[in-house]
Amino acid sequence: QAAWLPALCPVLSTPNTARPRMMRIGRPASVAEGANGGMCGDESEDENGENGEKPSEESQSHKTDGDTLTAVAPRLPWAIFLPVACASLNSCNDGFDIGVSTSVGGLLQEDLGLSDVQLEFWMGSLNLVAIVGVLLAGFLADRFGRQVTFSASAALCLAGVVAMVAARSYAALMVGRALVGLGVGCGMPISPAYIAEIAPAERRGGLVACSEIATNVGILLGFVAGYLLQGLPAGYDWRCMLAIGIIPPVILLLLVLAGAAPESPRWLVQRGKMEHARAVLVHLQGSEQNADHILVEIQGSIERDALLNKSVTSGKGLCLARLQSSVSLAAKRQQQLVQSTWPFQ
């Protein structure tokens, strides 16, 4: 056989027992009743297994009325919802600071007598300083862990909001805004990364989306706070709007200190804390077997990343490293092809 055939046809290159089977959806009851008389040999074999064995209870659990087969994803462990909520709360805090600024801007300019340039610089400084916060987040997350990064983000946002609420001058206002920008930048990349590291693979996409949803919820809450508090006396209205931003970071700090958001198992494995990483996985997955399986996957992923980085730094280049990986995968596929029952032999 050609060496490139397994790479192009991975399904044909796998053994017969490992090939996925097509599922019949919504087979009429009349067909089911006449299965013994009109069903072809392949369908009969699919019902009773390849060797005529009775289907297992696990496979039968996927069947419904009318012999309809549906793929059921594993149930999500309840222990994972609280860490995801903590990471989402961090994103909600970021969104609130962005949303409430639209209502605060005009009131702030009128109360402190700011010029248009000063107001625009105050509004835009959040995103400007957040760039520095994003760069700082990578260092903190890799060096000290995700928990410390969450705490630093919440503490910076909390200190910044307090400084802005108590500000009596433009300089003090800008200091508070800069602290909030650093906090927002620190939390912005860590929330989705943390969720991706603790979430099961089959539910990872949906859980990571919670972070983006929380950001938009925070922006909406900022709009709502501005609408509800716009009737307060001048000088108190914009301070109360900003003061509501104290609530999310305080809650996040308390949850992190209480251990509601455990450390990322991947970071623990990178630091050689295998027992701690396994304990976190057992808590999140609810099963020691699943925890051990995921722990092995994390170790393999870290080793592959280390080999890839070594190849890049040694001068081979990223493209060459990926090419070598593809060739290795094609060789394994070819070996599986030779060992399996190939219909063209």
N, C-alpha and C positions, 0 to 999 in steps of 0.2 A: 504494500500500500504506500501511497505517497505520504511524505512526512507532513505535508500541510493539511491533509484531509482531516485529522482529528481536531485541529484548531478551528477549521471551518464548520465542522459538523460535530460538536461536542456531544450531542444526544446520541448519534449513531456510534460514537466511539466508546460509550459507556456500556457496561454489561447489561444484558436483558433485564436482570432483576432490579437494576438501578434506574431504568428508563422511566420517566413519568408516564402515567396512563391518562388517557382522556376520560373525562367524567361526563356521564350522561345527566343532563339537567332536565327535570320535569318529564320523565318517561311516562306515558299514559298508563293507566291501570290495565287497559286491555292488552297492552304489550306484555305487561308483567304477568298477567294470567296465562298468556300463551307462550311463556318463555321456554317451556319444555319442548314445545312443538316447533316453534319458529325461530328460536334464538340460534344464532350461528355459534360455531365453536369458540370463537374468540370471546364473545360476550359471556358465554357460559363459563369460560375459564376465568374471566375477569370477576364474575360474581363469586366463585368459589375459591379463587386464588389460582396461581399458576399450576400448582400440583394437586388441585382438587381439595385443598384444605379449607376448612371453614374460616370465614373472615374473623379477625380479632374483634374484641369488644370496642377497641379504640376506633377501628375503621367503621364499625356499625354505629358508633355514636354520631357519625357525620351524616347518617341517612335520615331522611324525613319522610313524610307521607308521600306516596306515589313514587317511591324509590328515587327521590331527588337527593343528590349529593351536594353538600355545600362545605367549603373549606372554612373551618372555625379556628380563629387565631387563639393562642393561649391567653388565658385570663390574666389581666394586668394585676400584679401584686399591689395590695393597698399601701404597703410601706413606701412605695415610690411616689405617691401623690404629694406628700408633705415636702420632700426635697424639691420636687418640680414646682410646687406652690411658692417656695422660698425664692427660687431662681426667677419665677415669673413676677413675684413682688418686686424684685430688684429692677426688672424691666418696666414695671408699672411706675416705679419711682422716677425712672428716666423720662417716661412719657408725660408724667404730671408736670415736671419742671418745664417741659417744652410747651405743653398746652396752657398752663396758667400764665405764661409770659405774655400771651396775646392780650389778655385782659388787664394785666398789671401795667403794661407799657404806657398807655395813655394816662392812667391815674398817677403813675410814678413821675412822669414828665411834668404834670401839672403841680404836684405837691412839692417836688424838689427844684422846680424851675430848670429842668434840663433842656439843653438844645437838641435839635434833631440829630446832630452828629453824635452827641453823647448817648442819646437813647438808642440809636442804631448800633453803636459800639457795644452798649450793654446787652442788647438783644443778641447780637452775633457772637459775642465773646464766649457764650456757652459752648457753641460748636467748635470755636477756635481752640479753646483750652481742652475740650474733650479729645482732641487729637493727641495731645500730650498724655491724657489719661488712658487712652487706648494703648499707647506704647508702654506706659507704666503697668498696665494690666497684664501684659504678657510676661514681664519680669516677675511680678508678684505671684502670678499663678504658677509659674514654673519653679520659682525659688521657695515660696512659702505655702503653696497650696491654694485650693479654691475657697476654702473657708476663710482664710485670711484676706483673700481678695474681696469676697463679699463683705466682710466686716469693714475693710478699708473703704470700700465704695459707700457703704451706708454711713460710716462715720464722717467722711468728707461731705456728703450731701447734707447730713444733719448740721454739721458745723457751718456750712455755707448758708443754709436757710436761716439759721439763727443769726448769723452776721448780717444778712440782708434785712431781716425783720427789725433788728435793732439799729440799722444804719441811719445816721443823721447827715451823712455827707456822701458825695458821689464816690469818693475814694473808698470808703468803707463798703459801699454798695458793690463796687467792682471787685473788692477782695472776696466778698461773699459769693458773687457770681463765679469767680474763678474757682473757688473751692467746690461749688456745685458742678462746674464743668469737669473738674478732675474726677469727682465721684461718678458722674454720668459716664465718662469715658472708661473708667475702671470697670464698671458693671456691664457696659454694653456688649463686649465680646465674650465675657465669661458666662453669662446666663445661658445662651444656647449651647456653648461648649460643655458646660457642666451637665445640662440635661442630656445631651448626646452621650456623655460618658457613663451615666447611670441608667439610662433607659434600655429596655430590651430591644434587640435589633428589629423585631417585627413591629414594634410600636414607636420606634425612634422618631420617625418623621412627624407623626401626629403630636408627640410630646414636645419636640423642639418648636413646633408651631405655637405652643402655648406662650413662649417667650415673646414672639411677635404680636400675638393677640393682646398680651398684657401691656405692651408698649402703647398700642392704640387705645386700650381701655384707660390707661393713665392719661393720655392726651384728652380723651373725652371727659374724664373726671376734672381735669384742669379747666376745661371750658365750663363745666357745670359749676365748679367753685367760683369762677369769675362771674357767672350769671347770678348766682344766689347772693353773693356778697357785694354786688355793685352798689347797693343802696346805703351802705354804711357811711359814716361821716368821713370827710376828706382826711387823708393821712392815716386812717385806720383801715380803710377798705383794702388797699393793696397789701398792707402788712398782714392782714388776716388771710388774704388769699395765699400769700407765700407761706404763712405759718401752717396751713393745712399740709404742706409738703413735709412737715416734720413727722407725720404719722407713719408713712411707709418705711423710712429708714429705721425708726425706733422699733417697729414690729420686726423688721428683718434682723436687726442686731440681737433682739431678744431670742428670736428663733434660732439663729446661728449659735449663740452662746448656750442655748438649751440643748443643742445637738440635733435639732430637727433637720439640718442639712449636713449629713455626714460627708467626710472627705471623699474626693473622687478615687475610686479603686485604681484607676489607671495611674494617677499621680503617686499613690501609695506603692504600686508595683515598681514604678520608676525609681522610687527611693529605697527599694528593697524591703519594704514593710509588708511582707507577704501575708502574715497572720492577720494583721489589721485589715488588709485588703479583702481577705477571705471573709472575715467577720462582717464587713460592710456589705459584701455581696450576698451573704446568707441573709442578712437583715432585709436587704432590698428585694431579693428574689424569692425569699421564703422557702428555699430548698437548698440543701447542701450539694446535691448533685448538679443542679443548675449553676450554683456558685462556682464549683470546681471546673465545670466546663467553660464558663465565661472567663475564669481566671487563666486557664490555659490559652484561650483566645487572646487575651490581653497580653500575655507574655510573648506569644508568637507575633503579635502586631508590633510590639516594641522592638523585638529582635529584627524584624524585617525593616522597620524604620531605621534602626541603627546601621544595618548593612547597606541600606540605600544611601544614607548620609555618608557613610565611609566611602562608598563608591564614587559619590559626587566629589567629595573633598580630595580624593586621591587622583582626580583628573580624568576619570573615565566619563564623567558627564551623566546628567540625568537621563538623557535619551538612551545612552548605551546601557545604563543599569536597567531601564525598563525593557530594552530589547533582550537582555540576558534573562530577565524574569519571564518574558514571553516565550523564549526558546525553551527554558526549563519546563514551563507549563505544557508546551507542545510535546516535549519528550515524554512527560508523564502521561499525557493523553495517548500517545502512540503506544506506550507500554500497556496501558489499559486495553487498547484496541487489540493488541496481539494476544493478550490473555483472555479476552472475552470471546464469545461465540459470534463470529462475524459472518453475515449472511452471504457474502460474496466469495467465501473460501470454497 
